[in-house]
Amino acid sequence: MHACRRSGPRRPPVGGGSTSGFTLLEVLIAVALLAMALVPLLGSMNASLNLAYSAKMKTIATLLARERMTRVELAGFPELGDSNGDFGENAASFSWKQSVVEPPAGLDANTVREVKLWVVWSEGSTARAYQLTNFIVDRVAADQTTAGGSGGESGEGDARETPDE
């Protein structure tokens, strides 16, 4: 038996669509999967930017603390007491607090001062502080108490970043 063939234009399949390509449902599923993959990536990008900003602010605070401590060292033997200030318009979001106290037991209070310096700034709604502690020796008094001594120097400092809560 022989089937009859029509010679004319072919009719599209039932439903009017083509048999090749993607359906709307397949495209929607692909877009949803892509969106679910991008959300964590964008979140980690935001976290990376926040960490980079925080690291920048800590670096600036460290440099400002070192600059302020150098000024204290160059000014000579500091008097006991507290003081505070800012770093001017170049570092307007930073301020400093300083406390000069007698040294711990075992060190001569007449020739040694403990200087505690805090550089304070805010990150969003959180106040941050970087603390630098140093011991400064009165070179003149140290020379007088140690005959033939070479004079005193600033001691090794202790620096740490602390949240100001």
N, C-alpha and C positions, 0 to 999 in steps of 0.2 A: 504494500500500500504506500501510496505516495501522498504526502501531505501537501496541501495547497499553500503557497507562499504569497503574501501580499507584497506588492511593490508600491510603496508609498512611504510617507514619513512614519517613523515609529512613535508610538505613544509613550509618554513618561510613565514610570512606575506609579502604582497606586499611592496616593498621598501627595503627589506633585513634586517630590524631592528627587534628588540625584542619589545614586548609590555610592558616589565618591565624596570625601570631605568629612568634616566633623559635625556632629549634631550640636544643638544649642546646649543640651545637658552636659555633653562632654566638655565644651568650652567653659561652662560655669564651674564644673568640678576642677578643671585645670586652674582657673583663676582663683578659686577658693584655696587650693593647695599652695599656690604661689603666695597668696596673702598670708597664709599661716606660717610660711617659711620666712617671710620678710619681717614680720612683727618682732621676733626675737633679735634679728639682725639690727633693726633700727633701735631697739632697746639697748643692745650692747654698744652701739655707736654713741648713744646719748651718755651711757655710763663712762665710756672712754673720754668723751669731751669733758665731763665733770671731773674725772681723775686728772686730766691734763691741766685743767684750770686750778685745781687744788694744789697740784705739784708746783705750778707757776707761783702761786701765792706763798707757799712755804719757802720756795727759793728766794723770793723777794724779801720775805720776813727774815730769813737767815742772813742775807746780805745787809739789811738795814740794822739788825741787831749787832752784827760785827762792826759796822760803821759807828754805831752809837757807843759801843764798848771801847773802840779805839779812841774816840773823842774823850771818854772818861779817863782812859789811861794816859793820854797826852796832857790832860789838864792837871796832872799831878795827883798827890795823895787826896782822895775824896773825903769830905766830911760825912759824918753819920747823918742819915735822914732819908726821906723819900722825895721823889720829884717825878714829873711827868711832862709830856709834850707830844708834838707831832713831827713829822718829817718834811713838812712843807708841801707845796702844791704838786711836786713831782711824785709824791707817794701819799696823796691825800686820804686814802682809805686806811692808812696805817697810823697807829699812835704807839707811844712807848710809856712804860712805867718803870721806874728805877728805885731800888731800895739798897742803901749802903748800910751794912750792919757790921757788928764786931765779928771776928772770925770764930770758928768753933774752938772749943777748949784745946789747949796744946799749942796754939799759935799766939804770938805776942800781939795783943790788941792795940799797942802803941805803934806798931810798924806794919800791920796787915789789916786790910779791910776786905770784907766779902761784898761783892757787888752783884746784885741780882737784877736782871733786866728782862722785861717782858715786852715783846712786840705784839700788839693786838690788832686784829682785823676781823671782818665778818665775811662769811661765805653764805650768801642767802640769809636765812634767819638764824644761822649758827655763828656764835662768836668763837673765834680761834685765838690762840696765843702761842707764841714761841718764846721759851725761856732760855736765857743764857746766864750762867753764873761764872764769875771770875774772881780771883783773889789778886788784889793789888798791894804791892809792897812799897812802903815809904822809903825811897832810896837813900835819902839824907839820914833819916833815923837809923836805918839798917847799917849804913856806913859808920855811924857814930857808935853803935852798940857792938859791932864786930870790927875790932881794930884791924886795919889792913884788908878788910873784906872787899869784895868786888862789887858790892851793891846789890840791890834786889831787882827782880824782874817781875813782870806779871806772871802769875801762876797759870797752870793749865786750867781751862774753863770746862764747864759742863753744860752742854746744850741739849735741849729736848723740846719737842713740840707738845703742847698740852691743850686740850679743849678747855675753854673758859666757860664753865657752867654756872 
